[in-house]
Amino acid sequence: MTTKLTLTIEKSVIEKAKKYAKGTQRSLSEMVQKYLESLGEIKTANETTPKMKKLLEKIPENIPQYTDEELDDIKREHLEKKHIL
């Protein structure tokens, strides 16, 4: 069952959206519906699955946090050892 929805949107945005919809051979209503449906999919995709929970449990809590400068130093030291500079 479909229901009417009234939206207040800037005229220029509506004109661009209608032009885009026409170019893709879809109605503006269809585009809005697909967008709103996708919001529910995003929420579902962000839910933590049991498999993901198991993986997250394996990550140590005390992972060191480095500054960009410290990471550059670590990288440089590694490359020096690797290439004997």
C-alpha positions as a printed NumPy array, in Angstrom:
array([[  0.   ,   0.   ,   0.   ],
       [  1.344,   3.424,  -0.868],
       [  0.778,   6.627,   1.1  ],
       [  1.314,  10.248,   0.128],
       [  4.155,  12.129,   1.792],
       [  4.623,  15.89 ,   1.745],
       [  8.189,  17.182,   1.945],
       [  9.566,  20.697,   2.078],
       [ 12.696,  20.854,  -0.066],
       [ 14.5  ,  23.707,  -1.811],
       [ 13.132,  24.266,  -5.306],
       [ 16.568,  23.977,  -6.938],
       [ 17.114,  20.592,  -5.268],
       [ 13.748,  19.328,  -6.489],
       [ 14.49 ,  20.466, -10.044],
       [ 17.87 ,  18.723, -10.055],
       [ 16.343,  15.576,  -8.549],
       [ 13.562,  15.482, -11.151],
       [ 16.091,  15.922, -13.936],
       [ 18.228,  13.121, -12.51 ],
       [ 15.188,  10.859, -12.082],
       [ 14.115,  11.465, -15.669],
       [ 17.647,  10.698, -16.899],
       [ 17.62 ,   7.383, -15.042],
       [ 14.054,   6.594, -16.17 ],
       [ 12.755,   6.487, -12.592],
       [ 10.242,   8.561, -10.72 ],
       [ 11.268,  10.877,  -7.937],
       [  8.99 ,   8.9  ,  -5.613],
       [ 10.836,   5.704,  -6.509],
       [ 14.188,   7.331,  -5.827],
       [ 13.052,   8.637,  -2.418],
       [ 11.572,   5.249,  -1.517],
       [ 14.787,   3.418,  -2.475],
       [ 16.811,   5.894,  -0.417],
       [ 14.6  ,   5.49 ,   2.643],
       [ 14.721,   1.705,   2.293],
       [ 18.52 ,   1.865,   2.151],
       [ 18.596,   3.583,   5.565],
       [ 17.184,   0.441,   7.14 ],
       [ 19.793,  -1.643,   5.316],
       [ 22.583,   0.513,   6.691],
       [ 21.35 ,   0.023,  10.247],
       [ 21.174,  -3.739,   9.695],
       [ 24.656,  -3.757,   8.171],
       [ 26.061,  -1.967,  11.229],
       [ 24.733,  -4.544,  13.68 ],
       [ 27.413,  -6.744,  15.2  ],
       [ 27.055, -10.355,  14.108],
       [ 28.038, -13.251,  16.393],
       [ 31.057, -13.944,  14.173],
       [ 32.144, -10.299,  14.414],
       [ 31.706, -10.365,  18.209],
       [ 34.073, -13.351,  18.417],
       [ 36.665, -11.522,  16.338],
       [ 36.339,  -8.355,  18.408],
       [ 36.873, -10.338,  21.609],
       [ 40.28 , -11.437,  20.298],
       [ 41.548,  -7.879,  19.884],
       [ 43.674,  -6.929,  22.901],
       [ 42.441,  -3.951,  24.892],
       [ 45.887,  -2.441,  25.354],
       [ 46.817,  -1.784,  21.736],
       [ 49.468,   0.943,  21.754],
       [ 48.448,   4.276,  20.249],
       [ 51.209,   6.037,  18.298],
       [ 51.499,   9.549,  16.968],
       [ 52.249,  10.05 ,  13.284],
       [ 55.833,  10.967,  14.178],
       [ 56.284,   7.775,  16.202],
       [ 54.892,   5.694,  13.346],
       [ 57.291,   7.407,  10.936],
       [ 60.194,   6.548,  13.266],
       [ 59.089,   2.919,  13.545],
       [ 58.733,   2.667,   9.773],
       [ 62.142,   4.277,   9.2  ],
       [ 63.804,   1.921,  11.701],
       [ 62.204,  -1.083,  10.039],
       [ 63.332,   0.016,   6.58 ],
       [ 66.864,   0.699,   7.841],
       [ 67.077,  -2.81 ,   9.279],
       [ 65.547,  -4.355,   6.179],
       [ 67.819,  -2.547,   3.725],
       [ 70.797,  -2.193,   6.062],
       [ 71.096,   1.556,   5.714]])
